[in-house]
Amino acid sequence: MDATFLSHLKHKIVMNAFRLSATHARVFHAASLTLAALMLAGCAVYNGEKLAEDRATADTTDTTDTDVRYAWVELGSASQTIVRAVTKRDTCPVALIDSRRTQMNMRAPAGTAAQRTTASSAVDSKPSLFPAAVCEIRIPAGVREVRLGSRILPLPKAAPQRVVILGDTGCRLKKADDAWQACNDADAWPLPEIAARAAAMNPDLVLHVGDYHYRENACPADIAGCQASPWGYGWDAWEADFFKPAAALLASAPWVMVRGNHEECVRAGQGWFRFLDTQIYDHKRSCDDPANDKLANYSAPYAVALGSDTQVIVFDSSKAGRKILNESSEQFQIYQTQLRSVAQLAAKPGVGSIFVNHHPILAFAPLAGSAPAPGNQALQSVMQSIAPSVYFPAGVTTAIHGHVHDFQAISFKSGHPATLVSGNGGDNADLNFADPFPADATPAPGAIVDSMLHTSTFGFMLMERQANGGWIYKAYDRHASLMATCRQSGSKLTCDKSGYLNPS
């Protein structure tokens, strides 16, 4: 139905009106106008999709690439694929999903969050400014291609073969610790190099085990290495600490995002919920209002499938702390309920589960001049109430963490899950453990170490699927030089090296 046809139709109706009496003509003419209007409306409805496409083209032509700052894909509960974009304008772009134009939804508009209580004193804090809007769209299974402007976004593979694992990647600016990492020095803060090297390996998936943001306080005037660095919890610090240096890796594969203690509400929680959390955005879970922190500091566990034989179970331990929890405390009860959910997720028949959270449960932390500190006792105290001797529910064969700024690969004589720590992604490295590692050290009561591989060298891990099933884990340094390879069978790790990994 086009304009020529409508004009001809209207002319014919009006000519017929002259053949009627004046009264009838007036009535008929009014009816003809109504009919023409209805037909025009019908034509608009008929061509609604085309009109919407025309508007979308007008809105996005030559602007999507310049308006979208960053775009990436992450996986949420039940392996839901989520496309996110940070935009310069307070409007969302149109995505091409299998060539069909689809408007992205506004997740969080640009704005300034009023200054709230933080881990720092009020004088060392400030309101969180977010001049960038966050948009998203949830993608159904079976989609073959998603485009944003010239970007073709990476979609999840049914059975990923190569998974990059890294954590604790930001640059530390923290007054309370008098810790001022040289963010402007590529040797002192190597995340840009690590991300580029990892992206060059063409991973099918990236797993970040938490702590994306570390630039909490302003760099002192007398510290050269971090001059002019953004700080606080707004967009500028998030971009400098994560989005800009990790851009190549963000564009290379979908991500599984684990929340770290640096993303709890009194720290970078506002940015976590705007940018990275996989749940629907909710102001009560935004960390903007401290009155809602008890809600926002805990998130339900969820599973992401790595093919038909393996799944990752993501657990939010951002608020865990260190001390043993009292069984009557609210925090104990919350974690206990969530760990029961983990047990249900891990009970999936024929599927091996990898438990991922930020705080190590059966790993160690180095202490200067002392024996290594055990795993996280807050979580251990709750896990013992559910699985008294093994801590983890049946079905969990592997646990992967960050928080401690080193690499660890631990296998146990006692049947506990193989444990890996990949917290050497950029923040100030921890001390190395003693070499040889103390033979009697244990991360938790009943956990007997069989072998341990460790180093505080900057780097990342690659998890690769074996042809005969199962996984191998490779530790790389910041330059992508292979440091060690560990093969897994059941809950056991067998590594090609032992003890301290000397990167040279």
ABEGO torsion letter per residue (X at the ends): XBAAAAAAAAAAAAAAAAABBAAAAAAAAAAAAAAAAAAAAAAAAAAAAAAAAAAAAAAABGAAAAABABBBBBBBBGGBBBBBBBBABABBBBBBBGGBBBBBBBABBBEBBBBBBBABBAAABBBBBBABBBBBBBBBBGBABBBBEABBBBBBBABBABBBBBBGABBBBBAAAGBBBBAABAAABAAAAAAAAAAAAGBABBBBAEGABABABBBBAABAAABGBBBEABAAAAAAAAAAAAAAAAAABBBBBBBBAAABAABAAAAAAAAABABBBBAAAAGABAAAAAAAABBBBBBBBBEAABBBBBBBAAAAEABBBBAABAAAAAAAAAAAAAAAAAABBGBBBBBBBABBABBBBBBBGBBBBBBBAAAAAAAAAABAAAGBBBGBABBBBBGBBBBBBBBBAAGBBBBBBBAAAGBBBBBBBBOBBBAABBABBGBBBABBBBBABBEBBBBBBBAAEEBBBBBBBAAGBBABBBBBBEABBBBABBEBBBAX
